[in-house]
Amino acid sequence: MNKLSQLSSDGTIMFQGKPVTDTILYVNGEYVKKSEAVISVYDSGFQHGDGVYEGIRVYGNRVYMLKEHVKRLFESCKTLEIEVGMTQEELIEVVKELVRKNIALGIDNIHMRLQITRGFKAQTGMHPSLNITKSSIVICVDEKPPIFNKEGITLITSTLKRYSPLYMDPKIHCCNQLNQIMAAMEALRQGAEEAIMLDQNGFVAETNSTNLQMVKDGVVIFPTVDCQLPGITRKTIKEIALAKGMPVEERNVSVSEFYNADEVFICGTVGEVTPVKEIDGKKIGIKVPGDFTKMLADEYRKYTEKYGVTI
């Protein structure tokens, strides 16, 4: 089996013109280099996307909202009847040790993906009775600053709907993301960064990878969580808005309301708070970022300095 470092003739993997940092990962009880990390092709995650994950960012020596992310991870595992094999407290200690190891290498801008799958299968087939090992636990670590342009991004409305709990509860943070990936491909084909996904009733759910909010007449408006993941960053933004005395609404929102919003922004762990400058070719607001969005983004960064688990 080829190692990642063997995919390049000089041993260096390049991405967007820069070498990929060979970080340290956690794979089923071992700390290994990214270039040497492997997992079985018979793992349930590879075979069927049968697993769950959480994305977590590190600020300095603090892992932001670590306990909240691990709690949500375990809740998703409970729903899918995946036995984690360790306690929440034990996994938190693993994460802290992993962060220490990467910081010791001089790595910053750390973003992690905690992933737990149903484990190794004896043979191909989706039925859980074919699983013969305990769950697989993998924590990927990347040197990755926030991914979106803070001067504003462009969105399009996808033709694909975000599935509802009738089909697959989006509150399960599952590894199978084909629904969102296909929407992301639509955005790429149309020259946009993200795609808005509507629910089965035609109201805005979220984008293909983030929560989506708007500001209108001084009110911060959140689409309901009926057909989207109730994001941890989304919850933080709501807390900040309320603490600042801003009225907050959570309700069904149509995409036409977003067209006519004073400000629109996305939020999530991987990209923090990012303003939206255009939706479906329509310019949003008077200036980007707007005053409220900038304030929320600034306050969010203050939260990351204050809250989190110290390694």
C-alpha positions in Angstrom: 0.0 0.0 0.0 1.4 3.4 -1.0 2.0 6.0 1.6 0.9 9.5 1.0 4.5 10.7 0.8 5.1 8.2 -2.1 2.5 9.8 -4.3 5.0 12.6 -5.2 8.3 11.9 -6.8 10.2 14.1 -4.3 8.2 13.0 -1.3 6.3 16.3 -1.0 2.6 16.6 -1.5 1.5 20.0 -2.9 -1.9 21.5 -2.6 -2.8 24.9 -4.1 0.9 25.6 -4.7 1.9 24.8 -1.1 3.4 21.7 0.5 1.0 19.8 2.7 2.1 19.7 6.3 2.8 16.2 7.5 0.8 16.5 10.8 0.3 13.8 13.4 -3.0 11.9 13.4 -4.7 9.5 15.8 -5.6 6.2 14.3 -7.2 3.5 16.5 -4.9 4.0 19.5 -1.8 5.1 17.7 -0.3 8.6 16.9 1.0 8.5 13.4 2.2 10.9 10.6 -0.4 11.9 8.0 1.9 10.4 5.4 1.8 7.0 7.1 -1.8 6.9 8.3 -3.8 4.0 6.9 -7.1 2.2 7.7 -8.7 -0.9 6.2 -10.6 -0.8 3.0 -13.1 -3.0 4.8 -13.8 -0.3 7.4 -17.5 0.7 7.5 -16.6 4.3 6.9 -14.9 3.5 3.6 -17.5 0.9 2.6 -20.7 2.8 3.3 -20.0 6.1 5.0 -21.3 4.4 8.2 -19.9 6.7 10.8 -20.1 10.1 12.4 -17.7 13.1 12.7 -17.0 16.4 14.3 -14.9 19.3 13.0 -12.9 21.2 15.8 -10.6 24.2 15.7 -7.7 25.0 18.0 -6.9 28.6 19.1 -3.5 28.9 20.7 -3.5 26.2 23.5 -7.3 25.9 23.7 -9.5 23.5 21.8 -12.6 25.5 21.2 -15.9 24.0 22.4 -14.2 20.6 22.7 -16.6 19.2 25.3 -19.6 20.3 23.2 -18.3 18.7 20.1 -17.4 15.4 21.8 -20.9 15.3 23.4 -22.6 15.8 20.0 -20.3 13.1 18.6 -21.4 10.6 21.2 -25.0 11.5 20.7 -24.7 10.7 17.0 -23.1 7.4 17.9 -25.9 6.6 20.3 -28.5 7.2 17.6 -26.6 4.9 15.1 -25.9 2.3 17.8 -22.1 2.6 17.3 -20.2 1.6 20.4 -17.4 4.2 20.8 -15.2 2.0 23.1 -14.1 4.9 25.3 -15.7 7.6 27.5 -16.2 11.2 26.5 -13.5 12.1 29.1 -11.1 9.6 27.6 -11.6 10.9 24.1 -11.1 14.5 25.3 -7.7 13.5 26.7 -6.8 11.8 23.4 -7.6 15.1 21.6 -5.6 17.2 24.0 -2.5 14.9 23.7 -2.8 15.0 19.9 -2.9 18.8 19.9 0.2 18.9 22.2 2.1 16.7 19.8 1.3 18.8 16.8 2.0 22.1 18.6 5.4 20.6 19.6 6.1 20.3 15.8 5.4 24.0 15.4 2.1 23.5 13.7 -0.6 26.2 14.1 -4.0 26.9 12.5 -5.0 23.4 13.6 -8.3 22.1 12.4 -9.3 18.5 13.4 -11.8 16.0 12.2 -12.9 13.5 14.8 -14.4 10.5 13.0 -15.9 7.3 14.5 -17.1 4.4 12.2 -18.8 1.1 13.0 -15.5 -0.6 12.4 -14.1 -3.5 10.3 -16.4 -5.7 8.2 -15.7 -9.4 7.6 -16.9 -9.0 4.0 -18.6 -6.4 1.9 -22.3 -5.7 2.7 -24.1 -3.0 4.5 -25.6 -5.0 7.3 -24.2 -4.3 10.7 -24.0 -8.0 11.5 -21.0 -8.2 9.2 -19.0 -6.0 11.6 -16.5 -8.0 13.6 -14.4 -5.4 15.4 -15.1 -2.5 17.7 -15.5 1.0 16.3 -12.7 2.8 14.4 -11.6 6.1 15.9 -9.6 8.4 13.6 -8.7 12.0 14.3 -7.3 13.9 11.3 -5.3 17.0 11.9 -4.7 19.7 9.3 -2.8 22.9 9.3 -5.8 24.8 7.9 -6.7 28.5 8.5 -10.4 29.5 8.1 -11.3 28.6 4.6 -13.6 31.4 3.4 -12.8 34.9 2.1 -13.7 37.3 4.9 -14.4 40.0 2.2 -17.5 38.0 1.2 -18.5 34.9 -0.7 -21.0 34.1 -3.5 -23.8 31.6 -3.1 -26.2 29.9 -5.5 -29.4 28.0 -4.6 -29.0 24.3 -5.3 -31.6 22.3 -7.1 -31.0 19.6 -4.5 -33.0 19.6 -1.3 -31.5 19.1 2.2 -33.1 15.9 3.4 -35.5 16.0 6.3 -35.8 13.7 9.4 -38.3 11.7 7.3 -35.4 10.3 5.4 -32.2 10.9 7.4 -32.1 13.1 10.4 -29.5 15.9 9.6 -28.9 16.2 13.4 -26.8 13.0 13.0 -23.5 14.4 12.0 -22.8 11.5 9.6 -19.9 10.8 7.3 -22.1 10.2 4.3 -22.2 13.7 2.8 -23.1 13.0 -0.9 -26.2 15.2 -0.6 -24.1 18.2 0.3 -21.2 17.2 -2.1 -23.6 17.2 -5.1 -24.8 20.6 -4.0 -21.2 21.8 -3.7 -20.6 20.6 -7.2 -23.5 22.8 -8.5 -21.9 25.8 -6.8 -18.5 25.1 -8.4 -20.1 24.8 -11.8 -21.7 28.2 -11.4 -18.6 29.9 -10.0 -19.9 30.1 -6.4 -18.2 29.1 -3.2 -21.3 27.5 -1.5 -24.8 26.3 -2.3 -27.9 27.1 -0.4 -30.0 24.0 0.2 -33.7 24.3 0.7 -35.9 22.0 2.8 -38.7 19.9 1.4 -41.1 22.8 1.8 -38.9 25.3 -0.1 -37.6 27.1 2.9 -33.8 27.7 3.4 -32.1 25.0 5.5 -28.4 25.7 5.3 -25.6 25.7 2.8 -23.8 22.6 1.7 -21.3 22.9 4.6 -22.3 25.7 6.9 -25.2 27.3 8.8 -26.8 30.4 7.1 -28.2 33.5 8.7 -29.4 37.0 7.8 -29.9 40.4 9.3 -32.9 42.5 8.4 -33.9 45.8 10.1 -31.6 45.1 13.0 -33.0 41.6 13.6 -30.8 38.5 13.3 -32.9 35.8 11.6 -32.0 32.0 11.8 -33.7 29.4 9.7 -35.2 26.6 11.8 -33.1 23.5 12.5 -35.8 21.2 11.1 -33.6 20.2 8.2 -30.1 21.3 9.2 -27.5 20.5 11.8 -27.9 22.8 14.8 -24.3 24.1 14.6 -22.2 24.9 17.7 -20.9 28.0 16.0 -24.6 28.9 15.2 -25.5 28.6 18.8 -22.6 30.8 19.8 -23.7 33.5 17.3 -27.1 33.5 18.7 -25.7 33.9 22.2 -23.6 36.8 21.1 -26.5 38.5 19.3 -28.7 38.2 22.4 -25.9 39.4 24.7 -25.5 42.5 22.5 -29.2 43.2 22.7 -30.0 42.3 19.1 -33.5 40.9 18.5 -33.3 37.3 17.3 -35.9 35.3 15.3 -35.8 31.6 14.4 -38.4 30.7 11.8 -39.0 29.5 8.2 -37.2 31.8 5.8 -37.5 31.9 2.1 -34.6 32.4 -0.3 -36.3 35.7 -1.5 -36.0 37.0 2.0 -32.2 36.4 1.8 -32.1 38.2 -1.5 -33.5 41.3 0.3 -31.6 41.0 3.5 -29.5 43.9 4.8 -26.7 41.4 5.6 -26.2 37.6 5.1 -23.5 35.5 6.6 -22.5 31.9 7.0 -20.9 30.4 10.1 -19.2 27.2 11.1 -16.1 25.8 12.8 -14.1 25.5 9.6 -14.8 29.1 8.4 -15.9 31.0 11.5 -18.2 33.9 10.5 -18.1 34.9 6.8 -20.2 37.5 5.0 -22.1 36.8 1.8 -22.0 39.3 -1.0 -24.1 37.7 -3.6 -26.9 35.1 -3.9 -28.0 33.8 -7.3 -26.5 36.8 -9.0 -28.2 39.3 -6.7 -26.0 41.7 -4.6 -26.7 41.6 -0.9 -26.9 44.7 1.2 -25.0 48.0 0.8 -21.6 47.0 2.0 -19.8 43.7 2.8 -19.2 42.9 5.5 -22.0 44.7 7.1 -21.8 46.3 10.5 -23.7 43.6 12.3 -21.7 40.8 10.6 -18.4 42.4 11.4 -19.4 42.9 15.0 -20.6 39.2 15.3 -17.3 38.0 13.7 -15.2 40.2 16.1 -17.1 39.0 19.1 -16.8 35.4 18.0 -13.1 35.6 17.9 -13.2 37.0 21.5 -15.2 33.9 22.4 -12.5 31.6 21.0 -10.0 33.3 23.2 -12.1 32.8 26.3 -13.8 29.5 25.9 -12.4 26.0 25.2 -10.4 23.3 26.8 -6.8 24.1 27.7 -4.4 21.4 26.6 
